[in-house]
Amino acid sequence: MEAKAQARFVRVSPMKARRVVDTIRGRRALDAIDVLQFAPFAAATPVRKIVESAIANARYAAEQAGERFDESELFIGEIYADEGPTMKRIQPRAQGRANRINKRTSHITVIVTDEKPKTKNQRRAR
């Protein structure tokens, strides 16, 4: 069983979001929440909320299917941060010039599954 949660147009740059996302990829979902709770990155808060939403979606899917649900058995199967649209702003500078400020956004997707994801080393063994 797997469940998906997605947040679009999150006001954090994709590079900063990927730094957080890479730290929890392949972990147990509850361990990932604990790590994100105390991570010193601003992007950790929206990523934690998305992981919690994916767990809630898995709980709802199991309830609808009449299956047993234990959130301690869930893993982060896939997680990625894609680039969203960039808001372009202008900041006045000296002597009539202007600087462009890019306010970047991200689309963050989390898929939780009850199967332990394969690590990179296990994929190469094939």
N, C-alpha and C positions, 0 to 999 in steps of 0.2 A: 504494500500500500504506500502511496506517496501523496503528498499534498503540496500545494504551491501558494506562495504569497509574493506579491510584487508591489513595489512602491515606485511611482513614476514622478519625475520632476522634483526629486529631492535636491535641495539647495546645498549640495556638497560636490566638490569636483570629483570626477571619476577616479583620478589617480589616488586621491586621499581615501576614497571609499574602497578601492581595491586593496590598499594597504591593510585595512581592517578585515575585509572579506577573506583575504589570503590566510589570515591567522586562524580562522575558524573552519575552513574547508575540511570536510571529512570527520569532524569531531561529533561527539554525541550532542544532541540539541540542547540538553540541559547544561552540559559543560560549556557550550558556546555562549549561552546566556550569562553564565557566571563570569566567563572571561570578558565579555563585552560590558558587563556591569562595572568593572573596575579598569577597563582600558582607558588610557589617557588621551584618547583621540576624540575629536568632536563627531566624527562619522560613526562612532560606536553606538550612539544613542538611536539614530534611525535604523541601523542594521539590527540592533537588539529588538526593536519593536517589530521589524519584519519577521525575524525568526520566531518571536512569540506569536505573531499572527499565523505563521505557517503551522505551528503546533496546534493552535486553536482550529485551523481548517482541517487538520488531520483528525482531531478529536470529533469534529462535526461529521466528517466523512465516515468514520468508524461507527458513530452513533446511527447514522442513516442506513448503513449497511448491516447493522446489528452485530458487528464484530467486537471483539475484546480490544480495549485500548489501554496501552501503558506508555506514557510519554517518555519514560526513562529508556525505552527501546528505540527511540527515534534518533536518526543520524542526519547530519547535513549532507544530503546526496549531491546537490549542485547548488552553487551560489556564485553569482557574478554581478558585476556592476558595469553597466553599459553607459555610454555617453548620451545625455539628453541634449536638448537645445541650449544654446548659449545666449544669455541676455547681454546685449552690447550697450554699454553706457559710456558717456563721455565726461572727462574731468578737465575743467579749464586749467591751463598752465600759463606761465609767464609769456608776455609779449604776444598775446592773441593766439597762442597755440592751444592744442587740445590733445589729451592722451585718451586712448581707448581703454576701458576697463571691461574685461570679459567676466561675467558672472555665470559660471558653469553649473550645470545640473546633471543629475545621474538618474538612471533607471536601475533599481536594485531588485534582483530576483532571487528567491530562496526556494529550493525544493527539498522537503524533508522526506525521508523514506525509512522504513523499518529494516532494511537490509544494510549491512555494513558496506560502505562504498569501497571499491578497490583502490589501493594506493598506486602511485606511479610505478613502484617496483614490481607489484603484482601484474600490472599491465604489460610490462616488458617481458615477463617470464613466458608469455604466450608464444 
